[in-house]
Amino acid sequence: MKRAGLVILGSGMAGYGLLRAMRRSGVPTAVTLITRDDGAAYLRSDLAPGLAGRRDARDLRLATAAQMAYRLEAEIITQQAVHEIDREHRLIRMQDGEIAYERLVIATGGEPRRPGWLKGSATDQLLTISSLAEYSYFNTVIAGRRRVAVLGGSLAGCELAGNLCAAGLQVTLFEPAAQLAQDLLPTLCAKFGERALAASGVRILCEEGLQRVDQGADALDLLTLAGARCSTDVVVAALGSTPRTALALAAGLEVGHGVRVDKRLATSDPSIFAIGECAEFEKRTIDLPEDIDQAARVLASVLGGEPGRMMVWRPTLRRARLARCPAIICEPPNVAGEWHERATHHGVTAEFHDREGDLRGFALMGTASGDSERLLRRMAH
Ligand SMILES: Cc1cc2nc3c(=O)[nH]c(=O)nc-3n(C[C@H](O)[C@H](O)[C@H](O)COP(=O)(O)OP(=O)(O)OC[C@H]3O[C@@H](n4cnc5c(N)ncnc54)[C@H](O)[C@@H]3O)c2cc1C
């Protein structure tokens, strides 16, 4: 059986980010990284813009697994899904055998949500575009077709719809709630984004979800919750993702929404750590690039024997483009307070103030998006 000092599960932003941070800070530990995909490094945030530019999946690849292994001086095992963590014997089990670890890092990311409520004969044809492999598959399915239905008007769904439209496709966006990105954007910001997206050519149906997708003669037949019928060529779900926690749960680690970690990224087992979208720190998952980056630096110093650095939540920015409209959001924490919005013809500024009147978050649309650094500084005081 193979023995490794440190094993990392996952080759996404978190797994590779950790490895990079370790090498940058001179941590010499031998690392084996195992991933169930092909181990190519890429940015998930490049997927939607890549569709607009009709770029081939190979062009979005920043490096192959072999290049990453060489650059980061690690062994990278690809196309191997780990199916068990045996904590008693400090082993992980995968398709082709077992590896003993001294320390283990879980960086298995999130699973795209699928609409379990959707009925019909074509639900198995529903696509998601959350990885390079899925991006590549979507490109083969859409070849020679024109109509796409996007399910879910979250910020990511809106970005996806805008980019598909920019690629010359006919896009209809279905959102069951009364406004787009309801969990993130206050009313005027959402309206502003909706107008920009509609002006770019996306057909937006708010308060309209799908109940059925059936295979028709030469297209997919859709039935909405309100009983309207229409047809499309492809349906893409953009319903967010759920942390992949099954391995940790089966191994008896503490799991909430994600795998629970402390401020040094250790799970309830001190020899196992978790990072990235699968990990939950102080009730939030670590899923934004800046937070993953911070977590990688903290964990690199812990693994390098310098446990002084600790994870702390800092206000971080989420950037998106809804068609030609830039949006920058600093999500407020879960505290009582209210949004105050100011709209002009070209942009919207929304500030979230807590009950003491302190600025705790903001959303900026259009021309107002240039104001993010000033507002971040205000929040720091
Ligand atoms: C389509 C999309 C667009 C996004 N765009 C943005 C954006 O514009 N801005 C932004 O701030 N954030 C964006 N995000 C969110 C952000 O990209 C993610 O939170 C981040 O990529 C998570 O990185 P990760 O390494 O934790 O997980 P992932 O990137 O999901 O990596 C998980 C890795 O684990 C591997 N794995 C999973 N299970 C196993 C197993 N059992 N055995 C072995 N390997 C396994 C997978 O193969 C993969 O390599 C986007 C997310 C998506 C899906």
The ligand as an SDF file (V2000), in Angstrom:
LIG
                    3D

 53 58  0  0  0  0  0  0  0  0999 V2000
  -20.1530   27.8910  -12.7910 C   0  0  0  0  0  0  0  0  0  0  0  0
  -19.5530   28.5750  -11.5950 C   0  0  0  0  0  0  0  0  0  0  0  0
  -19.1260   29.8920  -11.7320 C   0  0  0  0  0  0  0  0  0  0  0  0
  -18.5790   30.5510  -10.6350 C   0  0  0  0  0  0  0  0  0  0  0  0
  -18.2050   31.8210  -10.8220 N   0  0  0  0  0  0  0  0  0  0  0  0
  -17.7390   32.4960   -9.7730 C   0  0  0  0  0  0  0  0  0  0  0  0
  -17.3890   33.8710   -9.9330 C   0  0  0  0  0  0  0  0  0  0  0  0
  -17.5140   34.4550  -11.0140 O   0  0  0  0  0  0  0  0  0  0  0  0
  -16.9400   34.5600   -8.8580 N   0  0  0  0  0  0  0  0  0  0  0  0
  -16.8370   33.9380   -7.6480 C   0  0  0  0  0  0  0  0  0  0  0  0
  -16.4760   34.6100   -6.6810 O   0  0  0  0  0  0  0  0  0  0  0  0
  -17.1270   32.6240   -7.4790 N   0  0  0  0  0  0  0  0  0  0  0  0
  -17.5840   31.8990   -8.5060 C   0  0  0  0  0  0  0  0  0  0  0  0
  -17.9350   30.5840   -8.3470 N   0  0  0  0  0  0  0  0  0  0  0  0
  -17.7070   29.9370   -7.0510 C   0  0  0  0  0  0  0  0  0  0  0  0
  -16.2640   29.4570   -6.9220 C   0  0  0  0  0  0  0  0  0  0  0  0
  -15.7030   29.2620   -8.1920 O   0  0  0  0  0  0  0  0  0  0  0  0
  -16.2460   28.1500   -6.1640 C   0  0  0  0  0  0  0  0  0  0  0  0
  -16.7150   28.4140   -4.8580 O   0  0  0  0  0  0  0  0  0  0  0  0
  -14.8260   27.5640   -6.0830 C   0  0  0  0  0  0  0  0  0  0  0  0
  -14.4130   27.2410   -7.3800 O   0  0  0  0  0  0  0  0  0  0  0  0
  -14.8150   26.3290   -5.1940 C   0  0  0  0  0  0  0  0  0  0  0  0
  -13.5600   25.7090   -5.2980 O   0  0  0  0  0  0  0  0  0  0  0  0
  -13.3130   24.3040   -4.6170 P   0  0  0  0  0  0  0  0  0  0  0  0
  -11.8950   23.9470   -4.8960 O   0  0  0  0  0  0  0  0  0  0  0  0
  -13.7600   24.3340   -3.1990 O   0  0  0  0  0  0  0  0  0  0  0  0
  -14.2910   23.2800   -5.3570 O   0  0  0  0  0  0  0  0  0  0  0  0
  -14.2940   22.7210   -6.8560 P   0  0  0  0  0  0  0  0  0  0  0  0
  -13.7440   23.7070   -7.8010 O   0  0  0  0  0  0  0  0  0  0  0  0
  -15.6530   22.1940   -7.0600 O   0  0  0  0  0  0  0  0  0  0  0  0
  -13.2740   21.4920   -6.8140 O   0  0  0  0  0  0  0  0  0  0  0  0
  -13.6130   20.2760   -6.2100 C   0  0  0  0  0  0  0  0  0  0  0  0
  -12.6080   19.2300   -6.6300 C   0  0  0  0  0  0  0  0  0  0  0  0
  -12.8360   18.0430   -5.8610 O   0  0  0  0  0  0  0  0  0  0  0  0
  -12.8270   16.9100   -6.7100 C   0  0  0  0  0  0  0  0  0  0  0  0
  -13.6230   15.8670   -6.0600 N   0  0  0  0  0  0  0  0  0  0  0  0
  -14.9200   15.9290   -5.6600 C   0  0  0  0  0  0  0  0  0  0  0  0
  -15.2920   14.7810   -5.0720 N   0  0  0  0  0  0  0  0  0  0  0  0
  -14.1970   13.9820   -5.0880 C   0  0  0  0  0  0  0  0  0  0  0  0
  -13.9370   12.6640   -4.6390 C   0  0  0  0  0  0  0  0  0  0  0  0
  -14.8590   11.9100   -4.0150 N   0  0  0  0  0  0  0  0  0  0  0  0
  -12.6970   12.1450   -4.8480 N   0  0  0  0  0  0  0  0  0  0  0  0
  -11.7280   12.8670   -5.4540 C   0  0  0  0  0  0  0  0  0  0  0  0
  -11.9230   14.1220   -5.9000 N   0  0  0  0  0  0  0  0  0  0  0  0
  -13.1380   14.6710   -5.7110 C   0  0  0  0  0  0  0  0  0  0  0  0
  -13.4010   17.4430   -8.0250 C   0  0  0  0  0  0  0  0  0  0  0  0
  -13.0320   16.6130   -9.0840 O   0  0  0  0  0  0  0  0  0  0  0  0
  -12.7140   18.8110   -8.0920 C   0  0  0  0  0  0  0  0  0  0  0  0
  -11.4100   18.6770   -8.5870 O   0  0  0  0  0  0  0  0  0  0  0  0
  -18.4600   29.8890   -9.3930 C   0  0  0  0  0  0  0  0  0  0  0  0
  -18.8740   28.5600   -9.2640 C   0  0  0  0  0  0  0  0  0  0  0  0
  -19.4230   27.9100  -10.3480 C   0  0  0  0  0  0  0  0  0  0  0  0
  -19.9140   26.5010  -10.2060 C   0  0  0  0  0  0  0  0  0  0  0  0
  1  2  1  0
  2  3  1  0
  2 52  2  0
  3  4  2  0
  4  5  1  0
  4 50  1  0
  5  6  2  0
  6  7  1  0
  6 13  1  0
  7  8  2  0
  7  9  1  0
  9 10  1  0
 10 11  2  0
 10 12  1  0
 12 13  2  0
 13 14  1  0
 14 15  1  0
 14 50  1  0
 15 16  1  0
 16 17  1  0
 16 18  1  0
 18 19  1  0
 18 20  1  0
 20 21  1  0
 20 22  1  0
 22 23  1  0
 23 24  1  0
 24 25  2  0
 24 26  1  0
 24 27  1  0
 27 28  1  0
 28 29  2  0
 28 30  1  0
 28 31  1  0
 31 32  1  0
 32 33  1  0
 33 34  1  0
 33 48  1  0
 34 35  1  0
 35 36  1  0
 35 46  1  0
 36 37  1  0
 36 45  1  0
 37 38  2  0
 38 39  1  0
 39 40  1  0
 39 45  2  0
 40 41  1  0
 40 42  2  0
 42 43  1  0
 43 44  2  0
 44 45  1  0
 46 47  1  0
 46 48  1  0
 48 49  1  0
 50 51  2  0
 51 52  1  0
 52 53  1  0
M  END
$$$$
